[in-house]
Amino acid sequence: IFFIYIGLLTLIYVKLLFSIYIIIIIILINRIFSGQAHSSVERAGLFGGVKFRLLPVDEKCKLRGDVLAKAIQEDKEKGLIPFYVVATLGTTVSCAFDRLDEMGVVANREDVWLHVDAAYAGSAFICPEYRYLMKGIELADSYNFNPHKWMLVNFDCSAMWLKDPTYVINAFNVDPLYLKYDTQGSAPDYR
């Protein structure tokens, strides 16, 4: 999971570099996530050298949209640039589900990347009767779950979905002449 967050941070940096923020001062960038999030989210922030902020949850251990909106506004007033939010569906700590439907609206309005960490409970969404817990998933930019936790898959299997996979393709694109081939471009090439 840790490496997925590092990869996402890299993708977000790429997205920011090609957007409004031509010059980025790392000290001003800020990540936001639930106090119930897995420790790998915090470790990735430390490793990536960006500031991060844990947000308080409600009495049911859910991060709510109004708390996220307030945090983004406070960060902007401090001159920070919130760029990445982690919502959790089935936290490792308490199996709580953040209000993705509320958080997604805020993240989309503020043009902040919304990643959904469903590492622990995400495998349950294969069952239609649990999909109501994914309300708001269409607002996410990325989604991750770990099949090895419930689906008897070999250890360290993480499945990642991206709304726009071109960020991954472009971030890892190395296209020297000696690597060209006849069917190039017919399928994503993650080399």
MDTraj code that builds the backbone (N, CA, C; nanometers):
import mdtraj as md
import numpy as np

residues = "ILE PHE PHE ILE TYR ILE GLY LEU LEU THR LEU ILE TYR VAL LYS LEU LEU PHE SER ILE TYR ILE ILE ILE ILE ILE ILE LEU ILE ASN ARG ILE PHE SER GLY GLN ALA HIS SER SER VAL GLU ARG ALA GLY LEU PHE GLY GLY VAL LYS PHE ARG LEU LEU PRO VAL ASP GLU LYS CYS LYS LEU ARG GLY ASP VAL LEU ALA LYS ALA ILE GLN GLU ASP LYS GLU LYS GLY LEU ILE PRO PHE TYR VAL VAL ALA THR LEU GLY THR THR VAL SER CYS ALA PHE ASP ARG LEU ASP GLU MET GLY VAL VAL ALA ASN ARG GLU ASP VAL TRP LEU HIS VAL ASP ALA ALA TYR ALA GLY SER ALA PHE ILE CYS PRO GLU TYR ARG TYR LEU MET LYS GLY ILE GLU LEU ALA ASP SER TYR ASN PHE ASN PRO HIS LYS TRP MET LEU VAL ASN PHE ASP CYS SER ALA MET TRP LEU LYS ASP PRO THR TYR VAL ILE ASN ALA PHE ASN VAL ASP PRO LEU TYR LEU LYS TYR ASP THR GLN GLY SER ALA PRO ASP TYR ARG".split()
xyz = np.array([
    [0.0838, -0.1186, 0.0000],
    [0.0000, 0.0000, 0.0000],
    [0.0880, 0.1245, 0.0000],
    [0.1966, 0.1214, 0.0760],
    [0.2861, 0.2355, 0.0864],
    [0.3323, 0.2805, -0.0512],
    [0.3721, 0.1858, -0.1356],
    [0.4240, 0.2210, -0.2668],
    [0.3149, 0.2756, -0.3581],
    [0.1920, 0.2331, -0.3368],
    [0.0809, 0.2878, -0.4146],
    [0.0645, 0.4354, -0.3831],
    [0.0744, 0.4719, -0.2551],
    [0.0608, 0.6124, -0.2185],
    [0.1764, 0.6953, -0.2727],
    [0.2980, 0.6393, -0.2719],
    [0.4118, 0.7099, -0.3300],
    [0.3873, 0.7304, -0.4795],
    [0.3382, 0.6270, -0.5463],
    [0.3064, 0.6386, -0.6879],
    [0.2000, 0.7437, -0.7142],
    [0.0966, 0.7459, -0.6292],
    [-0.0085, 0.8466, -0.6462],
    [0.0454, 0.9868, -0.6230],
    [0.1339, 1.0023, -0.5241],
    [0.1935, 1.1341, -0.5021],
    [0.2691, 1.1787, -0.6263],
    [0.3403, 1.0874, -0.6879],
    [0.4131, 1.1191, -0.8109],
    [0.3157, 1.1620, -0.9198],
    [0.2054, 1.0886, -0.9323],
    [0.1060, 1.1231, -1.0337],
    [0.0446, 1.2597, -1.0076],
    [0.0187, 1.2889, -0.8811],
    [-0.0406, 1.4176, -0.8471],
    [0.0571, 1.5295, -0.8797],
    [0.1847, 1.5087, -0.8487],
    [0.2853, 1.6085, -0.8846],
    [0.2816, 1.6348, -1.0344],
    [0.2727, 1.5273, -1.1140],
    [0.2683, 1.5416, -1.2593],
    [0.1441, 1.6202, -1.2991],
    [0.0307, 1.5875, -1.2386],
    [-0.0935, 1.6588, -1.2702],
    [-0.0794, 1.8068, -1.2373],
    [-0.0229, 1.8392, -1.1219],
    [-0.0063, 1.9789, -1.0832],
    [0.0900, 2.0520, -1.1759],
    [0.1952, 1.9843, -1.2158],
    [0.2932, 2.0489, -1.3031],
    [0.2319, 2.0883, -1.4367],
    [0.1331, 2.0131, -1.4832],
    [0.0709, 2.0424, -1.6107],
    [-0.0593, 2.1203, -1.5950],
    [-0.0833, 2.1733, -1.4786],
    [-0.2051, 2.2516, -1.4564],
    [-0.1679, 2.3963, -1.4286],
    [-0.2539, 2.4647, -1.3573],
    [-0.2368, 2.6058, -1.3249],
    [-0.1067, 2.6337, -1.2516],
    [-0.0659, 2.5433, -1.1644],
    [0.0495, 2.5662, -1.0796],
    [0.1782, 2.5306, -1.1547],
    [0.2308, 2.6230, -1.2305],
    [0.3502, 2.5975, -1.3092],
    [0.4720, 2.5808, -1.2177],
    [0.4842, 2.6648, -1.1176],
    [0.5948, 2.6540, -1.0228],
    [0.5361, 2.6072, -0.8905],
    [0.5868, 2.4962, -0.8404],
    [0.5359, 2.4411, -0.7158],
    [0.6435, 2.4501, -0.6100],
    [0.6094, 2.5085, -0.4986],
    [0.7002, 2.5105, -0.3851],
    [0.6505, 2.4016, -0.2912],
    [0.7301, 2.2970, -0.2748],
    [0.6883, 2.1786, -0.1997],
    [0.6376, 2.2142, -0.0609],
    [0.6936, 2.3131, 0.0005],
    [0.6538, 2.3500, 0.1367],
    [0.5075, 2.3925, 0.1426],
    [0.4537, 2.4400, 0.0326],
    [0.3160, 2.4893, 0.0318],
    [0.2129, 2.3830, -0.0031],
    [0.2571, 2.2652, -0.0423],
    [0.1634, 2.1604, -0.0815],
    [0.1165, 2.0848, 0.0420],
    [-0.0108, 2.0493, 0.0448],
    [-0.0666, 1.9852, 0.1629],
    [-0.1576, 1.8699, 0.1240],
    [-0.1433, 1.7562, 0.1929],
    [-0.2305, 1.6402, 0.1776],
    [-0.3237, 1.6357, 0.2975],
    [-0.4441, 1.5869, 0.2756],
    [-0.5441, 1.5805, 0.3814],
    [-0.6010, 1.4399, 0.3858],
    [-0.6147, 1.3840, 0.5067],
    [-0.6756, 1.2526, 0.5183],
    [-0.7344, 1.2324, 0.6567],
    [-0.8170, 1.1304, 0.6670],
    [-0.8888, 1.0977, 0.7896],
    [-0.7940, 1.0497, 0.8981],
    [-0.8266, 1.0823, 1.0216],
    [-0.7511, 1.0317, 1.1357],
    [-0.7626, 0.8808, 1.1493],
    [-0.8535, 0.8185, 1.0742],
    [-0.8717, 0.6737, 1.0761],
    [-0.7926, 0.6055, 0.9639],
    [-0.7242, 0.6829, 0.8808],
    [-0.6527, 0.6265, 0.7655],
    [-0.5384, 0.5362, 0.8109],
    [-0.4998, 0.4457, 0.7231],
    [-0.3897, 0.3525, 0.7496],
    [-0.2588, 0.4300, 0.7637],
    [-0.1673, 0.3780, 0.8425],
    [-0.0400, 0.4456, 0.8669],
    [0.0425, 0.4632, 0.7394],
    [0.0170, 0.3831, 0.6377],
    [0.0921, 0.3961, 0.5121],
    [0.0646, 0.5295, 0.4440],
    [-0.0541, 0.5866, 0.4657],
    [-0.0867, 0.7162, 0.4071],
    [0.0057, 0.8228, 0.4662],
    [0.0215, 0.8196, 0.5971],
    [0.1106, 0.9146, 0.6640],
    [0.2566, 0.8917, 0.6242],
    [0.2980, 0.7664, 0.6183],
    [0.4364, 0.7349, 0.5800],
    [0.4675, 0.7843, 0.4393],
    [0.3730, 0.7695, 0.3483],
    [0.3947, 0.8158, 0.2113],
    [0.4122, 0.9674, 0.2080],
    [0.3351, 1.0379, 0.2898],
    [0.3501, 1.1835, 0.2980],
    [0.4864, 1.2233, 0.3514],
    [0.5315, 1.1531, 0.4542],
    [0.6641, 1.1808, 0.5086],
    [0.7719, 1.1509, 0.4052],
    [0.7598, 1.0386, 0.3385],
    [0.8567, 0.9983, 0.2373],
    [0.8569, 1.0960, 0.1200],
    [0.7378, 1.1417, 0.0812],
    [0.7253, 1.2342, -0.0314],
    [0.7633, 1.3763, 0.0021],
    [0.7853, 1.4047, 0.1287],
    [0.8286, 1.5375, 0.1686],
    [0.7201, 1.6433, 0.1608],
    [0.5949, 1.6038, 0.1737],
    [0.4867, 1.7012, 0.1710],
    [0.4218, 1.7100, 0.3086],
    [0.3649, 1.8257, 0.3350],
    [0.2907, 1.8414, 0.4596],
    [0.1630, 1.7586, 0.4494],
    [0.1145, 1.7130, 0.5629],
    [-0.0116, 1.6406, 0.5626],
    [-0.0886, 1.6773, 0.6872],
    [-0.2165, 1.6491, 0.6814],
    [-0.3047, 1.6890, 0.7902],
    [-0.4065, 1.5793, 0.8164],
    [-0.4139, 1.5354, 0.9403],
    [-0.5166, 1.4400, 0.9818],
    [-0.6407, 1.5183, 1.0222],
    [-0.7558, 1.4756, 0.9753],
    [-0.8800, 1.5451, 1.0090],
    [-0.9610, 1.4638, 1.1096],
    [-1.0338, 1.5333, 1.1948],
    [-1.1168, 1.4623, 1.2930],
    [-1.2369, 1.3967, 1.2262],
    [-1.2822, 1.2893, 1.2863],
    [-1.3972, 1.2150, 1.2355],
    [-1.5157, 1.2345, 1.3300],
    [-1.6342, 1.1955, 1.2847],
    [-1.7531, 1.2082, 1.3696],
    [-1.7615, 1.0921, 1.4691],
    [-1.8720, 1.0828, 1.5398],
    [-1.8878, 0.9798, 1.6439],
    [-1.8904, 0.8380, 1.5885],
    [-1.9126, 0.8239, 1.4560],
    [-1.9097, 0.6922, 1.3924],
    [-1.7788, 0.6688, 1.3169],
    [-1.6786, 0.7504, 1.3483],
    [-1.5439, 0.7406, 1.2880],
    [-1.5437, 0.7683, 1.1384],
    [-1.6367, 0.8509, 1.0913],
    [-1.6458, 0.8857, 0.9493],
    [-1.5960, 1.0279, 0.9279],
    [-1.5158, 1.0475, 0.8233],
    [-1.4771, 1.1814, 0.7828],
    [-1.5902, 1.2377, 0.6977],
    [-1.6322, 1.3589, 0.7278],
    [-1.7475, 1.4198, 0.6613],
    [-1.7048, 1.5326, 0.5672],
    [-1.7891, 1.5628, 0.4707],
    [-1.7600, 1.6653, 0.3720],
    [-1.7430, 1.8040, 0.4293],
    [-1.8227, 1.8397, 0.5305],
    [-1.8107, 1.9743, 0.5881],
    [-1.6764, 1.9930, 0.6583],
    [-1.6255, 1.8882, 0.7218],
    [-1.4944, 1.8949, 0.7870],
    [-1.3853, 1.9116, 0.6805],
    [-1.3974, 1.8398, 0.5713],
    [-1.3006, 1.8508, 0.4626],
    [-1.3038, 1.9904, 0.4012],
    [-1.4224, 2.0439, 0.3748],
    [-1.4350, 2.1773, 0.3157],
    [-1.3712, 2.2825, 0.4050],
    [-1.3961, 2.2722, 0.5347],
    [-1.3384, 2.3676, 0.6301],
    [-1.1860, 2.3570, 0.6318],
    [-1.1332, 2.2357, 0.6289],
    [-0.9878, 2.2151, 0.6311],
    [-0.9226, 2.2717, 0.5049],
    [-0.9841, 2.2504, 0.3905],
    [-0.9292, 2.3035, 0.2651],
    [-0.9278, 2.4557, 0.2693],
    [-1.0362, 2.5149, 0.3170],
    [-1.0440, 2.6607, 0.3266],
    [-0.9371, 2.7147, 0.4212],
    [-0.9201, 2.6518, 0.5374],
    [-0.8180, 2.6949, 0.6333],
    [-0.6782, 2.6846, 0.5726],
    [-0.6521, 2.5770, 0.5008],
    [-0.5206, 2.5596, 0.4388],
    [-0.4945, 2.6663, 0.3335],
    [-0.5945, 2.6975, 0.2538],
    [-0.5781, 2.8012, 0.1520],
    [-0.5520, 2.9372, 0.2167],
    [-0.6199, 2.9642, 0.3278],
    [-0.5979, 3.0905, 0.3985],
    [-0.4563, 3.1008, 0.4535],
    [-0.3944, 2.9861, 0.4823],
    [-0.2562, 2.9827, 0.5302],
    [-0.1557, 2.9859, 0.4158],
    [-0.2039, 2.9916, 0.2919],
    [-0.1159, 2.9939, 0.1763],
    [-0.0732, 2.8562, 0.1293],
    [-0.1373, 2.7513, 0.1812],
    [-0.1058, 2.6153, 0.1392],
    [-0.1876, 2.5776, 0.0163],
    [-0.1440, 2.4748, -0.0531],
    [-0.2142, 2.4271, -0.1723],
    [-0.2593, 2.2836, -0.1479],
    [-0.3826, 2.2646, -0.1011],
    [-0.4321, 2.1273, -0.0846],
    [-0.4435, 2.0620, -0.2219],
    [-0.3868, 1.9413, -0.2367],
    [-0.3876, 1.8783, -0.3681],
    [-0.4307, 1.7332, -0.3654],
    [-0.4447, 1.6733, -0.2476],
    [-0.4681, 1.5292, -0.2399],
    [-0.5463, 1.4974, -0.1134],
    [-0.6562, 1.4246, -0.1294],
    [-0.7384, 1.3833, -0.0160],
    [-0.7554, 1.2317, -0.0209],
    [-0.7432, 1.1675, 0.0929],
    [-0.7646, 1.0233, 0.1007],
    [-0.8935, 0.9971, 0.1783],
    [-0.9886, 0.9344, 0.1123],
    [-1.1097, 0.8872, 0.1789],
    [-1.0916, 0.7373, 0.2023],
    [-1.1441, 0.6887, 0.3119],
    [-1.1270, 0.5478, 0.3448],
    [-1.2624, 0.4781, 0.3483],
    [-1.2711, 0.3668, 0.2766],
    [-1.3905, 0.2825, 0.2806],
    [-1.3518, 0.1535, 0.3517],
    [-1.3799, 0.1468, 0.4798],
    [-1.3447, 0.0306, 0.5607],
    [-1.2067, 0.0467, 0.6217],
    [-1.1939, 0.1384, 0.7153],
    [-1.0628, 0.1644, 0.7746],
    [-1.0098, 0.0417, 0.8464],
    [-0.8780, 0.0279, 0.8480],
    [-0.8140, -0.0836, 0.9170],
    [-0.8370, -0.0740, 1.0671],
    [-0.8402, 0.0473, 1.1182],
    [-0.8550, 0.0692, 1.2622],
    [-0.9923, 0.0274, 1.3135],
    [-1.1001, 0.0732, 1.2453],
    [-1.2349, 0.0508, 1.2975],
    [-1.3353, 0.0026, 1.1920],
    [-1.2907, -0.0205, 1.0703],
    [-1.3767, -0.0579, 0.9578],
    [-1.4849, 0.0471, 0.9316],
    [-1.4534, 0.1723, 0.9619],
    [-1.5458, 0.2828, 0.9368],
    [-1.5402, 0.3220, 0.7889],
    [-1.6469, 0.3838, 0.7418],
    [-1.6574, 0.4266, 0.6032],
    [-1.6766, 0.5774, 0.5989],
    [-1.5773, 0.6485, 0.5434],
    [-1.5894, 0.7929, 0.5284],
    [-1.7056, 0.8234, 0.4351],
    [-1.7614, 0.9448, 0.4472],
    [-1.8732, 0.9873, 0.3627],
    [-1.8198, 1.0317, 0.2275],
    [-1.7930, 0.9343, 0.1438],
    [-1.7351, 0.9582, 0.0121],
    [-1.8248, 1.0478, -0.0725],
    [-1.9553, 1.0323, -0.0598],
    [-2.0474, 1.1148, -0.1373],
    [-2.0335, 1.2628, -0.1029],
    [-2.0086, 1.2943, 0.0220],
    [-1.9892, 1.4339, 0.0643],
    [-1.8477, 1.4818, 0.0301],
    [-1.7490, 1.3990, 0.0564],
    [-1.6101, 1.4362, 0.0322],
    [-1.5822, 1.4550, -0.1165],
    [-1.6441, 1.3721, -0.1996],
    [-1.6230, 1.3804, -0.3435],
    [-1.6696, 1.5123, -0.4023],
    [-1.7829, 1.5609, -0.3546],
    [-1.8347, 1.6892, -0.4025],
    [-1.7360, 1.8012, -0.3690],
    [-1.6847, 1.7993, -0.2459],
    [-1.5901, 1.9023, -0.2021],
    [-1.4600, 1.8922, -0.2815],
    [-1.4053, 1.7715, -0.2933],
    [-1.2778, 1.7528, -0.3639],
    [-1.2894, 1.7941, -0.5103],
    [-1.3990, 1.7580, -0.5758],
    [-1.4182, 1.7952, -0.7165],
    [-1.4336, 1.9461, -0.7313],
    [-1.5079, 2.0088, -0.6423],
    [-1.5270, 2.1542, -0.6468],
    [-1.3944, 2.2278, -0.6285],
    [-1.3087, 2.1758, -0.5399],
    [-1.1812, 2.2411, -0.5087],
    [-1.0669, 2.1940, -0.5985],
    [-1.0945, 2.1064, -0.6946],
    [-0.9944, 2.0491, -0.7843],
    [-0.8805, 1.9836, -0.7063],
    [-0.9185, 1.9000, -0.6115],
    [-0.8251, 1.8242, -0.5287],
    [-0.8417, 1.6769, -0.5646],
    [-0.7303, 1.6076, -0.5856],
    [-0.7339, 1.4643, -0.6200],
    [-0.7948, 1.3874, -0.5039],
    [-0.8958, 1.3058, -0.5313],
    [-0.9596, 1.2240, -0.4280],
    [-0.9238, 1.0777, -0.4509],
    [-0.8462, 1.0245, -0.3581],
    [-0.8105, 0.8828, -0.3629],
    [-0.8942, 0.8082, -0.2594],
    [-0.9437, 0.6918, -0.2969],
    [-1.0222, 0.6089, -0.2055],
    [-0.9385, 0.4881, -0.1648],
    [-0.9126, 0.4782, -0.0366],
    [-0.8403, 0.3649, 0.0200],
    [-0.9437, 0.2657, 0.0720],
    [-0.9600, 0.1564, -0.0008],
    [-1.0509, 0.0497, 0.0412],
    [-0.9701, -0.0775, 0.0618],
    [-0.8464, -0.0614, 0.1072],
    [-0.7544, -0.1745, 0.1187],
    [-0.8116, -0.2864, 0.2045],
    [-0.8701, -0.2531, 0.3166],
    [-0.9190, -0.3570, 0.4074],
    [-1.0534, -0.4155, 0.3622],
    [-1.1535, -0.3321, 0.3416],
    [-1.2892, -0.3817, 0.3163],
    [-1.3295, -0.3792, 0.1691],
    [-1.2425, -0.3341, 0.0813],
    [-1.2777, -0.3200, -0.0595],
    [-1.3189, -0.4482, -0.1282],
    [-1.2671, -0.5603, -0.0850],
    [-1.3032, -0.6879, -0.1475],
    [-1.4512, -0.7209, -0.1277],
    [-1.5114, -0.6662, -0.0248],
    [-1.6530, -0.6921, 0.0009],
    [-1.7420, -0.6332, -0.1081],
    [-1.6913, -0.5339, -0.1812],
    [-1.7728, -0.4683, -0.2828],
    [-1.7968, -0.5558, -0.4053],
    [-1.7363, -0.6723, -0.4090],
    [-1.7673, -0.7676, -0.5153],
    [-1.9116, -0.8175, -0.4988],
    [-1.9630, -0.8093, -0.3769],
    [-2.1006, -0.8502, -0.3451],
    [-2.1944, -0.7310, -0.3619],
    [-2.2972, -0.7433, -0.4448],
    [-2.3892, -0.6318, -0.4685],
    [-2.4521, -0.5755, -0.3409],
    [-2.4739, -0.6605, -0.2412],
    [-2.5406, -0.6131, -0.1194],
    [-2.4557, -0.5169, -0.0367],
    [-2.3269, -0.5039, -0.0678],
    [-2.2407, -0.4105, 0.0057],
    [-2.2049, -0.2863, -0.0745],
    [-2.2477, -0.2787, -0.1960],
    [-2.2075, -0.1668, -0.2822],
    [-2.2685, -0.0338, -0.2408],
    [-2.3724, -0.0360, -0.1616],
    [-2.4292, 0.0903, -0.1139],
    [-2.3256, 0.1682, -0.0321],
    [-2.2282, 0.0979, 0.0234],
    [-2.1229, 0.1630, 0.1016],
    [-2.0268, 0.2421, 0.0129],
    [-2.0359, 0.2233, -0.1194],
    [-1.9499, 0.2942, -0.2149],
    [-2.0163, 0.4205, -0.2692],
    [-2.1239, 0.4643, -0.2102],
    [-2.1966, 0.5809, -0.2601],
    [-2.1003, 0.6991, -0.2774],
    [-2.0924, 0.7505, -0.3986],
    [-2.0038, 0.8621, -0.4290],
    [-1.8741, 0.8205, -0.4963],
    [-1.8562, 0.6920, -0.5239],
    [-1.7310, 0.6432, -0.5832],
    [-1.7049, 0.7057, -0.7194],
    [-1.8098, 0.7444, -0.7904],
    [-1.7928, 0.8055, -0.9223],
    [-1.7211, 0.9407, -0.9153],
    [-1.7106, 0.9973, -0.7966],
    [-1.6433, 1.1265, -0.7777],
    [-1.4936, 1.1109, -0.7493],
    [-1.4485, 0.9882, -0.7319],
    [-1.3077, 0.9623, -0.6974],
    [-1.2183, 0.9666, -0.8201],
    [-1.0923, 1.0052, -0.7982],
    [-0.9919, 1.0039, -0.9047],
    [-0.9168, 0.8723, -0.9079],
    [-0.9087, 0.8053, -0.7935],
    [-0.8408, 0.6762, -0.7873],
    [-0.9000, 0.5934, -0.6741],
    [-0.8831, 0.4626, -0.6867],
    [-0.9419, 0.3676, -0.5924],
    [-0.8465, 0.2493, -0.5785],
    [-0.8240, 0.2060, -0.4571],
    [-0.7351, 0.0930, -0.4336],
    [-0.7987, -0.0031, -0.3338],
    [-0.7840, -0.1341, -0.3606],
    [-0.8217, -0.2343, -0.2613],
    [-0.7234, -0.3498, -0.2677],
    [-0.7207, -0.4300, -0.1618],
    [-0.6251, -0.5403, -0.1506],
    [-0.6962, -0.6745, -0.1531],
    [-0.6988, -0.7413, -0.2690],
    [-0.7632, -0.8729, -0.2780],
    [-0.7040, -0.9761, -0.1828],
    [-0.5792, -0.9602, -0.1441],
    [-0.5174, -1.0603, -0.0568],
    [-0.5775, -1.0616, 0.0838],
    [-0.6532, -0.9597, 0.1189],
    [-0.7065, -0.9554, 0.2550],
    [-0.8319, -1.0402, 0.2734],
    [-0.9123, -1.0568, 0.1693],
    [-1.0361, -1.1339, 0.1837],
    [-1.0553, -1.2390, 0.0750],
    [-0.9799, -1.2314, -0.0321],
    [-1.0099, -1.3144, -0.1484],
    [-0.9109, -1.4287, -0.1706],
    [-0.8322, -1.4618, -0.0704],
    [-0.7380, -1.5730, -0.0763],
    [-0.6398, -1.5600, -0.1932],
    [-0.5990, -1.4376, -0.2202],
    [-0.4999, -1.4089, -0.3231],
    [-0.3643, -1.4011, -0.2542],
    [-0.2588, -1.4342, -0.3277],
    [-0.1253, -1.4266, -0.2690],
    [-0.1014, -1.2908, -0.2050],
    [-0.0185, -1.2890, -0.1031],
    [0.0090, -1.1676, -0.0263],
    [0.0585, -1.0530, -0.1146],
    [0.0309, -0.9334, -0.0704],
    [0.0736, -0.8099, -0.1362],
    [0.0151, -0.7903, -0.2748],
    [-0.1121, -0.8143, -0.2869],
    [-0.1818, -0.7883, -0.4126],
    [-0.2693, -0.6650, -0.3931],
    [-0.2392, -0.5589, -0.4662],
    [-0.3192, -0.4374, -0.4612],
    [-0.3758, -0.4092, -0.5993],
    [-0.5052, -0.3868, -0.6051],
    [-0.5713, -0.3527, -0.7312],
    [-0.5982, -0.2028, -0.7310],
    [-0.5570, -0.1355, -0.8373],
    [-0.5707, 0.0101, -0.8460],
    [-0.6539, 0.0469, -0.9673],
    [-0.7474, 0.1385, -0.9469],
    [-0.8277, 0.1937, -1.0548],
    [-0.8015, 0.3431, -1.0606],
    [-0.7862, 0.3961, -1.1806],
    [-0.7680, 0.5395, -1.2014],
    [-0.8738, 0.5910, -1.2969],
    [-0.9334, 0.7034, -1.2635],
    [-1.0330, 0.7637, -1.3529],
    [-0.9681, 0.7990, -1.4871],
    [-0.8486, 0.8517, -1.4817],
    [-0.7756, 0.8880, -1.6033],
    [-0.6387, 0.8208, -1.6002],
    [-0.6246, 0.7031, -1.6600],
    [-0.4980, 0.6288, -1.6529],
    [-0.3834, 0.6933, -1.7299],
    [-0.4121, 0.7977, -1.8079],
    [-0.3021, 0.8605, -1.8815],
    [-0.1986, 0.9218, -1.7877],
    [-0.2363, 0.9560, -1.6651],
    [-0.1378, 1.0071, -1.5690],
    [-0.0319, 0.9013, -1.5394],
    [-0.0752, 0.7768, -1.5228],
    [0.0201, 0.6682, -1.4972],
    [0.1038, 0.6429, -1.6212],
    [0.0393, 0.6347, -1.7353],
    [0.1097, 0.6075, -1.8603],
    [0.2157, 0.7147, -1.8858],
    [0.1784, 0.8409, -1.8706],
    [0.2721, 0.9503, -1.8967],
    [0.3812, 0.9610, -1.7917],
    [0.3493, 0.9300, -1.6670],
    [0.4497, 0.9397, -1.5605],
    [0.5611, 0.8385, -1.5793],
    [0.5291, 0.7238, -1.6347],
    [0.6289, 0.6187, -1.6525],
    [0.6710, 0.6018, -1.7987],
    [0.6371, 0.6960, -1.8832],
    [0.6671, 0.6845, -2.0240],
    [0.8156, 0.7068, -2.0515],
    [0.8782, 0.6073, -2.1054],
    [1.0155, 0.6151, -2.1540],
    [1.0085, 0.5616, -2.2963],
    [1.0402, 0.6445, -2.3915],
    [1.0171, 0.6068, -2.5301],
    [1.1418, 0.6218, -2.6179],
    [1.2527, 0.5583, -2.5809],
    [1.3712, 0.5671, -2.6668],
    [1.3519, 0.4832, -2.7933],
    [1.4270, 0.5139, -2.8946],
    [1.4156, 0.4488, -3.0247],
    [1.4300, 0.2971, -3.0168],
    [1.5215, 0.2486, -2.9341],
    [1.5453, 0.1043, -2.9279],
    [1.4328, 0.0258, -2.8609],
    [1.3347, 0.0956, -2.7996],
    [1.2207, 0.0272, -2.7392],
    [1.0944, 0.0342, -2.8255],
    [1.1026, 0.0906, -2.9433],
    [0.9847, 0.0993, -3.0314],
    [0.9550, -0.0386, -3.0918],
    [0.8267, -0.0637, -3.1173],
    [0.7845, -0.1912, -3.1752],
    [0.6629, -0.1685, -3.2640],
    [0.6293, -0.2670, -3.3438],
    [0.5279, -0.2530, -3.4480],
    [0.3878, -0.2205, -3.3964],
    [0.3474, -0.2773, -3.2846],
    [0.2109, -0.2581, -3.2349],
    [0.2037, -0.1501, -3.1267],
    [0.3024, -0.0643, -3.1211],
    [0.3068, 0.0397, -3.0192],
    [0.1822, 0.1287, -3.0277],
    [0.1243, 0.1574, -2.9104],
    [0.0066, 0.2419, -2.9034],
    [-0.1245, 0.1669, -2.9076],
    [-0.1221, 0.0369, -2.9342],
    [-0.2464, -0.0398, -2.9402],
    [-0.2969, -0.0785, -2.8018],
    [-0.2095, -0.0683, -2.7012],
    [-0.2472, -0.0975, -2.5622],
    [-0.1571, -0.0157, -2.4696],
    [-0.2025, 0.0165, -2.3480],
    [-0.1160, 0.0904, -2.2552],
    [0.0149, 0.0148, -2.2301],
    [0.1222, 0.0886, -2.2284],
    [0.2548, 0.0301, -2.2075],
    [0.3167, 0.0949, -2.0848],
    [0.3198, 0.0256, -1.9743],
    [0.3652, 0.0807, -1.8457],
    [0.5129, 0.0567, -1.8213],
    [0.6002, 0.0795, -1.9191],
    [0.7417, 0.0552, -1.8928],
    [0.8130, 0.1769, -1.8447],
])
top = md.Topology()
chain = top.add_chain()
for i, resn in enumerate(residues, 1):
    res = top.add_residue(resn, chain, resSeq=i)
    for name in ("N", "CA", "C"):
        top.add_atom(name, md.element.get_by_symbol(name[0]), res)
traj = md.Trajectory(xyz[None], top)
